[in-house]
């Protein structure tokens, strides 16, 4: 799954969740997804590739980073509670959801 498909799947799934609000910010280009005023997902384009940044349980975040090369610590976020997913061969729609 490439980065654009990753963002498309993440957006479609997140916007179907109950009580989700969406905010687009420019300069820099960020898309924020919130529930109850708290951000749980962001999307942006890092130099050369689109990414999805997700809030994650710290223990699950460690496991995901160890298992998938495309998942790293949260870009510009707390490294314990956030992960960044970039497009790559081991990511699929079920994992993103």
Order of alpha helices (4+ residues) and beta strands (2+ residues): alpha-beta-beta-beta-beta-alpha-beta-beta-alpha
